[in-house]
Amino acid sequence: MSHQRVNLRSGAAPLQRRWRVLALVAVAGLVLGVGYAVLVPPSLTSTALILLPPVQNPMQDASAVSTTQVTIALSTVVLEKAGRAVRPALSARAVADRVDVSAPSDQLLQVQASTADAGQARALAQAVAEAYVSTVREAARTLNATTMKDLRTRETTLTKQVNGLQNEIDATMNRQRADAAVSADSRRDAQLL
């Protein structure tokens, strides 16, 4: 294998001829970089994690459940609560612009808030997580209260039906005892019992 000597002078010659262009490009890049850093504030991100309960129904698709939970977390109700909880207060739209909610797994929601201030990002991510948990708990309480009311109504109806049937059974038994086994009605009542 032959070795060639590298001649740095011949490689540097085109650069020396265009040094002004290279200097101009370097200065322009520096000015643009500084301008970008000054005009575009840094975006700091904070993350809050929410552990979801395991899916109770084995027939349910866990990923569909987590997708539903992401939709709930990004709902106007949750974002409005979160916006009211931070200072300065934000509208639901402003919160939505600064927050991203995802489900990295079937049992985990990730809330990421991005703002120019680290404290605001942390407060916003936490506010969205707390608003989500609060909304889900309120919905569960409302559902449980509605379910309990419905169950009590059904219990009352069923109790009335059972009492009515018991009264009919008692009346039939009394009629059977009073009638001799010779009447047709008495035989039919005995067959029904």
C-alpha positions as CSV (number, residue, x, y, z in Angstrom):
1,M,0.0,0.0,0.0
2,S,1.4,3.4,-0.9
3,H,1.4,6.3,1.4
4,Q,0.6,9.8,0.1
5,R,1.6,12.8,1.9
6,V,-1.2,15.2,2.7
7,N,-0.4,18.7,1.5
8,L,-2.4,21.0,3.8
9,R,-1.4,24.1,1.8
10,S,-3.1,22.9,-1.3
11,G,-6.3,22.1,0.6
12,A,-6.3,25.4,2.5
13,A,-5.7,27.5,-0.6
14,P,-9.3,27.7,-1.7
15,L,-10.3,28.6,1.8
16,Q,-7.8,31.4,1.9
17,R,-9.1,32.8,-1.3
18,R,-12.7,32.8,0.0
19,W,-12.0,33.9,3.6
20,R,-14.3,36.9,3.4
21,V,-17.2,34.7,2.3
22,L,-16.5,32.2,5.1
23,A,-16.2,35.0,7.7
24,L,-19.5,36.5,6.5
25,V,-21.3,33.2,6.7
26,A,-19.9,32.6,10.2
27,V,-21.0,36.1,11.4
28,A,-24.4,35.7,9.8
29,G,-24.8,32.3,11.5
30,L,-23.8,33.8,14.9
31,V,-26.2,36.7,14.5
32,L,-29.1,34.4,13.5
33,G,-28.4,32.1,16.4
34,V,-28.3,34.9,18.9
35,G,-31.4,36.4,17.4
36,Y,-33.3,33.1,17.7
37,A,-32.1,32.7,21.3
38,V,-33.4,36.1,22.2
39,L,-36.6,36.2,20.2
40,V,-37.8,32.6,20.9
41,P,-37.9,31.8,24.6
42,P,-36.9,28.4,25.8
43,S,-39.7,25.9,26.3
44,L,-39.3,24.0,29.5
45,T,-41.3,20.8,30.0
46,S,-42.6,19.2,33.2
47,T,-44.3,15.8,33.4
48,A,-46.9,14.4,35.7
49,L,-47.8,10.7,35.7
50,I,-51.2,9.3,36.6
51,L,-51.5,5.6,37.5
52,L,-54.8,4.2,36.1
53,P,-56.6,1.3,37.8
54,P,-56.4,-2.0,36.1
55,V,-59.1,-2.9,33.6
56,Q,-61.8,-4.9,35.5
57,N,-63.5,-6.4,32.5
58,P,-61.2,-8.9,30.6
59,M,-63.4,-8.4,27.5
60,Q,-62.4,-4.7,27.4
61,D,-59.5,-3.6,25.3
62,A,-57.0,-2.0,27.7
63,S,-55.6,0.3,25.0
64,A,-59.1,1.5,24.2
65,V,-59.6,2.3,27.8
66,S,-56.4,4.3,28.0
67,T,-57.3,6.2,24.8
68,T,-60.6,7.1,26.4
69,Q,-58.8,8.3,29.5
70,V,-56.5,10.5,27.3
71,T,-59.6,12.0,25.7
72,I,-61.1,12.7,29.2
73,A,-57.9,14.3,30.3
74,L,-57.9,16.6,27.3
75,S,-61.6,17.5,27.7
76,T,-62.7,21.1,28.2
77,V,-64.0,20.3,31.7
78,V,-60.6,19.0,32.9
79,L,-58.7,21.8,31.1
80,E,-60.9,24.5,32.5
81,K,-60.4,23.2,36.1
82,A,-56.6,23.1,35.5
83,G,-56.6,26.6,34.0
84,R,-58.5,28.0,37.1
85,A,-56.0,26.2,39.4
86,V,-52.8,27.9,38.1
87,R,-51.7,31.5,38.5
88,P,-52.1,33.4,36.4
89,A,-55.4,31.7,35.4
90,L,-55.5,30.3,31.9
91,S,-58.4,29.5,29.5
92,A,-59.1,25.9,28.5
93,R,-57.7,26.7,25.1
94,A,-54.4,28.2,26.5
95,V,-54.0,25.0,28.7
96,A,-54.6,22.8,25.7
97,D,-51.9,24.7,23.7
98,R,-49.4,24.1,26.5
99,V,-50.3,20.5,27.5
100,D,-49.9,17.1,25.8
101,V,-51.4,14.0,27.3
102,S,-50.4,10.5,26.2
103,A,-50.7,6.9,27.5
104,P,-47.2,5.3,27.4
105,S,-48.8,2.1,28.8
106,D,-52.3,0.7,29.4
107,Q,-52.2,1.8,33.1
108,L,-50.3,5.1,32.9
109,L,-51.2,8.6,31.7
110,Q,-48.5,11.1,31.1
111,V,-49.2,14.8,31.2
112,Q,-46.5,17.1,29.8
113,A,-46.8,20.8,30.1
114,S,-44.4,23.2,28.3
115,T,-44.0,26.8,29.2
116,A,-41.1,29.3,29.4
117,D,-40.9,29.0,33.2
118,A,-40.1,25.7,34.9
119,G,-42.3,26.5,37.9
120,Q,-45.3,27.3,35.6
121,A,-44.7,24.1,33.6
122,R,-44.6,22.0,36.8
123,A,-47.7,23.7,38.2
124,L,-49.7,23.3,35.0
125,A,-48.8,19.6,34.6
126,Q,-49.8,19.0,38.2
127,A,-53.0,21.0,37.8
128,V,-54.1,19.0,34.8
129,A,-53.3,15.7,36.6
130,E,-55.3,16.8,39.7
131,A,-58.2,18.1,37.6
132,Y,-58.3,14.8,35.7
133,V,-58.4,12.8,38.9
134,S,-61.0,15.1,40.4
135,T,-63.2,14.9,37.3
136,V,-63.1,11.1,37.2
137,R,-63.9,10.8,40.9
138,E,-66.8,13.2,40.6
139,A,-68.1,11.2,37.6
140,A,-67.8,7.9,39.6
141,R,-69.6,9.4,42.6
142,T,-72.4,10.7,40.4
143,L,-72.6,7.4,38.7
144,N,-72.7,5.5,42.0
145,A,-75.3,7.8,43.4
146,T,-77.5,7.4,40.3
147,T,-76.9,3.6,40.4
148,M,-77.9,3.4,44.1
149,K,-81.0,5.5,43.5
150,D,-82.0,3.1,40.6
151,L,-81.3,0.0,42.8
152,R,-83.4,1.4,45.6
153,T,-86.3,2.0,43.2
154,R,-86.0,-1.5,41.8
155,E,-85.8,-2.9,45.4
156,T,-89.0,-1.1,46.3
157,T,-90.8,-2.4,43.2
158,L,-89.6,-6.0,43.7
159,T,-90.6,-5.9,47.3
160,K,-94.1,-4.8,46.3
161,Q,-94.3,-7.5,43.7
162,V,-93.1,-10.2,46.2
163,N,-95.6,-9.0,48.8
164,G,-98.4,-9.1,46.2
165,L,-97.4,-12.6,45.2
166,Q,-97.2,-13.7,48.8
167,N,-100.7,-12.3,49.4
168,E,-102.1,-14.2,46.5
169,I,-100.4,-17.4,47.7
170,D,-101.8,-16.9,51.2
171,A,-105.3,-16.2,49.8
172,T,-105.1,-19.3,47.6
173,M,-104.0,-21.5,50.5
174,N,-106.8,-20.1,52.7
175,R,-109.4,-20.8,50.0
176,Q,-108.0,-24.3,49.5
177,R,-108.3,-25.1,53.3
178,A,-111.8,-23.6,53.4
179,D,-113.1,-25.5,50.3
180,A,-113.3,-29.2,50.3
181,A,-111.1,-31.0,47.8
182,V,-114.2,-31.6,45.7
183,S,-114.6,-28.2,44.0
184,A,-112.9,-27.6,40.7
185,D,-111.4,-24.3,41.9
186,S,-109.9,-26.0,44.9
187,R,-108.2,-28.7,42.7
188,R,-106.9,-26.0,40.3
189,D,-105.5,-24.0,43.3
190,A,-103.8,-27.1,44.7
191,Q,-102.1,-27.8,41.3
192,L,-100.9,-24.2,41.2
193,L,-99.3,-24.5,44.7
